[in-house]
């Protein structure tokens, strides 16, 4: 078989080219490209680590800002409640003052009205006494035919009315 005889002649040549090809691949890819790829991967890992650290730092800062905001909001809410309470107290006091003034005015008007009513009642009673005295004098004059002194009739009417 002639192919087997040629095997030893071509075998050395194939091994030679195989070593050259793999050596070339080793140096081009192994020594040239792999370090660059590894450097890119390491740079990417470093960037991811830095980004995660920055995100964690930003999260902590946001949590601190939120806590500060919550405290400030609570403080402002308390201040607002205090202002509302103060305004309510002032409004209540002002309303009480106005009510007291209105009560004074109303009491004065009521006292004046009571005085007018009492005066009108006294005046009416005086007129009633005068009319009753006159009527009593006329009734006695018609029934008994006597004339009654106006002073005596007035005293008798007052005794009956005031009792």
Number of C-alpha atoms within 10 A of each C-alpha: 5 6 8 9 9 10 12 11 10 13 11 11 12 13 11 11 12 12 12 12 12 11 13 13 13 14 13 12 13 13 12 12 13 14 12 13 11 11 12 12 12 12 12 12 12 12 12 12 12 12 12 12 12 12 12 12 12 12 12 12 12 12 12 12 12 12 12 12 12 12 12 12 12 12 12 12 12 12 12 12 12 12 12 12 12 12 12 12 12 12 12 12 12 12 12 12 12 12 13 12 12 12 12 12 12 13 12 12 12 12 12 12 12 12 12 12 12 12 12 12 12 12 12 12 14 13 12 14 18 17 14 18 23 16 13 18 19 16 15 14 13 11 8 9 10 12 12 16 10 14 10 12 20 18 13 14 20 17 10 8 12 6 6
